[in-house]
Amino acid sequence: MARSNRTGRRGGRSARLVAVAAALGVGAAGARAEPPSALLPDMINAKTVKAVERGLNYLAKTQRPDGSWLNQGGYGTYPAAMTALAGLGLMAGGSTPESGPYSRNVTRAMTYLIRVAKTHQDGLICGPGMESRSMYGHGFSMLFLAQCYGTEINRAYEKDLRDTLTKGAALTAQSQSDLGAQHSHAGGWIYTPTSKGDEGSVTVTQLQALRACRNVGIKVPKATIDRAVAYLKYCQMADGGICYSARSRSSSRPAISAAAIACFYAAGVYDRKTGGTGVEAEMVEKLVNYVRGRVTVNRGGAWGGHFFYTHFYLAQAYYQRGGKDWKTYFPQIRDLLVQSQAPDGSWNGDSVGTTYGTALACVILQLPYNYMPIYQR
């Protein structure tokens, strides 16, 4: 599969910069700025533009000299996961390692994660201080690096990126659990690559990362993705939601259920509205109905305080789904995020920290720009 190429999007990125200037009331000398609605994506207004720019500026100024970001909350530092998420937040605005206002920050994040990967012989992408939850950083890092690899990348980085993603995808495939022949060898992932266990939140990071790798031509066994999809199907409960893990089939979890929708869409499993057919379409429709009935902008964090996590994935799912769900949802989450932004431009997400919250908020608010291949319709 050929790598994606952004050559055709440079004009779109330039148009966005013009749109941002218009939204902020800034025009070229002697030129009249167009109204924001004439150039900005649907439902992106001047307040959104200002909030995003403040958020991206916060990320840029808090990047460490080595290119990383650390968690600013109370759950450990998680440098690989935070760096990857911050990088995704910057790329969602159109910056790549080669172009855009934050290209230097994206490049530094990319090279940091490549360096980190080289310290592990087995392909794991994990920075110091996150050994007990290393697969989160590994999955988010592969997702981010795959987006970098899918752009017009400098040849100086191309081989390192390809090697890092190839080894990383192989590690993920090798560390997948196995529920046995009776369940078609469905399998997910858990916190470390050698544990051979599984739970929903880690599984969705690996599944989305594998799909991103496959999209840019990295070899990923189709069976690995199929088994991960089967795992999420197995974890679907009678009410349509997804439970925490295959070994604790009790109640459905709204946050993981929202994430599962985005992962099903990324893996090519759709409901009828988005082009699916048969049993799989019915399964995804049931899942969407479960989430729609339990997760709203006002109640998204009612289960364990996972507001930002829930809406990070729900926004992706609704954006890819489009239609009434997206048009109803986005203005609500947009306005809430804009109103809740801190004076320094950050968001403190789920008590995890400001790097995490700001990165996720910036991805959500910039989805309408449609720059990120993994999130596109």
TORTORFI-862756 format. One line per field, with one value per residue (C-alpha): x, y, z. Coordinates in steps of 0.05 Angstrom, whole numbers, plus 32768, in hexadecimal, padded with zeros to 4 digits. Example, Ala and Ser with C-alpha at 12.3 -4.5 7.8 and 13.67 -1.06 7.14 Angstrom:
REM TORTORFI-862756
c1 80F6;8111
c2 7FA6;7FEB
c3 809C;808F
REM end
This chain:
REM TORTORFI-862756
c1 8000;801C;8029;7FF9;8013;8001;8019;7FD2;7FC3;7FF6;7FC4;7F91;7FC2;7FD1;7F87;7F80;7FB4;7F8E;7F4E;7F6F;7F86;7F40;7F22;7F51;7F42;7F88;7F93;7FCD;7FDE;7FAB;7F80;7F3C;7F34;7EFD;7EC7;7EDD;7EA4;7EBC;7EFC;7EFA;7EDD;7E94;7E89;7ECF;7EC7;7EF6;7EF3;7F07;7F41;7F5B;7F53;7F78;7FB1;7FB8;7FB8;7FEC;8017;8013;802B;8063;807E;807B;80A2;80E2;8127;812D;80EC;80BF;8085;8079;8037;8028;7FF8;7FFC;8000;804A;806F;805F;808E;8080;8034;8034;8064;803B;7FF9;8016;8032;7FEE;7FD0;8001;7FF8;7FAD;7FB5;7FDB;8023;8050;809A;80A6;8076;8046;804F;8060;808A;80C8;80A1;8085;80CB;80E8;80B0;80BB;8106;80FE;80D1;8100;8139;8110;80FE;8147;8154;8128;813E;80F9;80D6;80B4;80AB;80AE;80CF;80EA;80B7;807F;8096;8059;802A;8059;8026;8000;803E;804E;8009;8003;804B;803E;7FFF;8025;8062;8035;8016;805C;8071;8033;8049;807F;80B7;8100;8129;8156;811D;80FA;8121;8120;80D5;80C9;80F6;80D6;8090;80A0;80BF;8088;8051;8074;8078;802E;801C;8048;802B;7FE1;7FBA;7F95;7F50;7F56;7F39;7EF3;7EF4;7F18;7F59;7F3F;7F72;7F80;7FB8;7FC9;7FFA;803C;8051;8062;8024;7FF8;7FBA;7F87;7F5B;7F34;7F5A;7F9D;7F7D;7F60;7FA4;7FC5;7F8D;7F8C;7FD8;7FDB;7FA8;7FD0;800F;7FEC;7FD0;8017;8032;804F;8046;8010;7FF3;7FA9;7F9C;7FB4;7F81;7F4A;7F58;7F56;7F14;7EFA;7F11;7EE8;7EAD;7EB5;7EB6;7E74;7E3E;7DF3;7DE6;7E15;7E4F;7E95;7EAD;7EF0;7F10;7F01;7F0F;7EE2;7EA2;7E76;7E5C;7E69;7E98;7E82;7EC9;7EE3;7EA3;7EAE;7EF6;7EDF;7EB4;7EEF;7F19;7EE4;7EDF;7F2C;7F2D;7EF8;7EBE;7E82;7E39;7E05;7E08;7E52;7E4D;7E4E;7E22;7E0E;7E1C;7E58;7E2E;7DF9;7E2E;7E4C;7E07;7DF7;7E38;7E2A;7DE4;7E01;7E33;7E01;7DD3;7E08;7E3E;7E2E;7E59;7E3E;7E44;7E82;7EAD;7E7B;7E9C;7EE0;7EF0;7F04;7EE5;7F1F;7F2D;7EE5;7EDC;7F20;7F04;7EBB;7ECD;7EF4;7EBA;7E85;7EB1;7EBC;7E72;7E5C;7E13;7DE6;7E11;7E4D;7E27;7E04;7E41;7E7A;7E5D;7E50;7E96;7EB5;7E93;7EA1;7EEB;7EF2;7ED0;7EF9;7F3E;7F6E;7F8D;7FD0;7FAE;7FAE;7F79;7F84;7F69;7F4B;7F7C;7FB3;7FD0;7FD3;7FFD;7FCA;7F8D;7FA8;7FBD;7F7A;7F52;7F7B;7F6E;7F23;7F1D;7F45;7F22;7EFA;7F3B;7F41;7F8D;7F9B;7F94;7F82;7F46;7F2E;7EEA
c2 8000;8043;8077;80B0;80F2;8138;815B;816C;8189;81C0;81EF;81DA;81E9;822E;823B;8229;825D;8291;827B;8280;82C6;82D8;82BB;82E4;8322;8325;832E;833C;8384;83A4;8365;835C;8320;82F1;82DF;82A2;8277;8282;825C;8235;81EF;81E9;81F6;8214;825B;8293;827E;8237;8250;827A;8241;8211;8241;824D;8203;81F5;822D;820F;81CC;81EC;8213;81D8;81A8;8193;819F;8155;815A;8137;814B;8130;8127;8162;813D;8108;80C7;80C4;80E5;80B8;80DC;80B0;80B4;80FF;810E;80E7;8106;814D;813E;8128;8168;8191;8168;816D;81B7;81A8;81A9;8170;8162;8189;81C3;81EC;821B;81E3;81B8;81C0;81A7;816C;815A;815D;8131;80FF;80FA;80F3;80B7;8098;809F;8080;8045;8038;802C;7FEE;7FB2;7F94;7FCE;7FEC;8037;804A;8083;8080;8082;805B;8013;7FFA;8016;8015;7FFF;8041;8067;8033;8037;8083;8089;805B;8082;80C4;80AA;808B;80CF;80EC;80B4;80C1;8108;811F;810D;8120;80E5;80EE;80D4;80A5;8065;8070;807B;803D;8012;802D;8020;7FDC;7FC4;7FE4;7FC3;7F80;7F88;7F98;7F5B;7F2E;7F47;7F3D;7F10;7ED2;7EBF;7E7B;7E55;7E57;7EA2;7EA2;7EB5;7EFB;7F24;7F68;7F88;7F9E;7FCC;7FAA;7F81;7F42;7F3C;7F1B;7F37;7F67;7FA3;7FD4;8015;7FF7;7FCE;800B;802E;7FF3;7FE7;8030;8032;7FF3;800F;804F;8027;7FFD;803C;8055;8012;7FF3;7FA8;7F95;7F4F;7F54;7F1C;7F48;7F7E;7F4B;7F2A;7F6E;7F7F;7F3B;7F4B;7F8A;7F64;7F30;7F66;7F84;7F7B;7F71;7FBC;7FCA;7FE6;7FCB;7FAE;7FBB;7F79;7F34;7F17;7F46;7F45;7F6D;7FB2;7FDB;8016;8056;8070;802F;8028;806D;805B;8019;803E;8066;8026;8000;8038;803A;7FEF;7FF2;7FD8;8005;800C;8014;8060;805E;8027;7FE7;7FAA;7F6A;7F54;7F82;7FBF;7FAC;7FA3;7FE8;8008;7FEA;8005;804B;804A;8035;806F;80A2;8091;8095;80C7;8110;814D;815A;8111;80F9;80F8;80DA;8095;8097;80DE;80CB;8108;811A;80D1;80C4;8101;80F8;80B8;80CC;810A;80DE;80AE;80E3;8109;80CA;80BA;8100;8113;8128;8108;8133;8173;816D;8157;8183;81C8;81AF;8193;81CE;8201;81DB;81D5;821D;8234;8207;8218;8233;8279;825B;8237;81F2;81BF;8192;814F;811A;812C;810E;8151;818D;816D;8136;8162;8197;8165;8141;8182;819C;815C;815F;81A9;81A0;8162;818D;81A1;8158;8157;8116;80D8;80AA;80D6;80E5;80CF
c3 8000;7FED;8021;8024;8007;801C;7FDE;7FCA;800F;8010;7FEF;8024;805B;803E;8039;8082;8095;806E;8091;80D5;80C6;80AF;80EE;8119;80F0;80D3;8088;8059;804E;8020;8020;803D;806B;8057;808B;80B3;8099;8051;805C;809D;80A1;80B5;80FF;810A;8121;8137;8181;816D;8145;817E;81B0;8183;8177;81C1;81CE;8198;81B3;81F8;81DD;81B6;81F1;8221;81F3;8215;81F6;81E3;81BB;81EE;8219;825E;8282;82AF;82DD;8313;82EB;82D9;82A0;8264;8234;81F7;81FE;820D;81D4;81A2;81B8;81B6;8171;8159;8175;814C;810D;8111;8100;80C0;80D7;80C1;80CA;808A;808B;80B5;80F0;8120;80F1;811D;815A;8133;811A;8160;817B;8142;814B;8197;818E;815A;818C;81C3;8196;8188;81D1;81CF;81A6;81A2;817E;81BB;81BA;8203;8227;826E;82A5;8284;8286;82AB;8275;8239;8205;820A;81F4;81C0;81A0;81A0;8187;814C;813C;813B;8116;80E1;80D5;80CD;809E;8074;8064;8035;8064;8060;8047;8083;80AF;807F;808E;80D9;80D8;80AD;80D9;811A;8101;80E4;8125;814E;8126;812C;8178;817C;8152;817D;81BF;81AD;81DC;81C4;81DD;81BD;8183;81A1;8196;8152;8176;8183;81A9;81C7;81EE;8235;8256;8245;8208;822E;8259;8223;8245;8229;823B;8211;8217;8203;81CC;81A9;81A9;8188;8155;813F;813C;8112;80E1;80DC;80CD;8099;8078;806A;804F;808E;808F;80C0;80C0;80AC;80DE;8117;8107;80FB;813E;8161;8140;8156;819D;81A0;8183;81B9;81EE;81D6;820A;8202;8208;81CE;81F6;81FF;8241;8261;824D;8233;8277;829E;8275;82A4;8292;8254;8258;8234;8229;820B;81E3;81C4;81B3;8194;8161;8148;8145;811F;80EC;80E6;80DB;80A5;80CE;80C3;80D5;809F;80A1;8090;805B;8083;8077;809B;80E2;80EA;80D8;810B;8140;8134;8131;8174;8190;8174;8193;81D6;81D6;81BC;81F6;822C;8218;820F;8215;825B;8272;824C;828A;82BA;82B9;82DB;82C7;827F;825D;822F;821E;820E;81E1;81BF;81A1;819D;8175;8144;813E;8133;8102;80D8;80DE;80CA;80C2;80FC;8132;811F;8112;8156;817D;8165;8176;81BD;81C9;81A5;81D1;8211;8201;81EC;822C;825A;823E;8273;826D;8257;821D;823C;8250;828D;8274;82A1;82DA;82AD;829E;8270;8238;8233;8237;8208;81D3;81D3;81D3;8197;8170;817E;816A;812A;810E;80DC;80BA;80A3;80A3;80C8;809B;80D5;80E8;80A2;8087
REM end
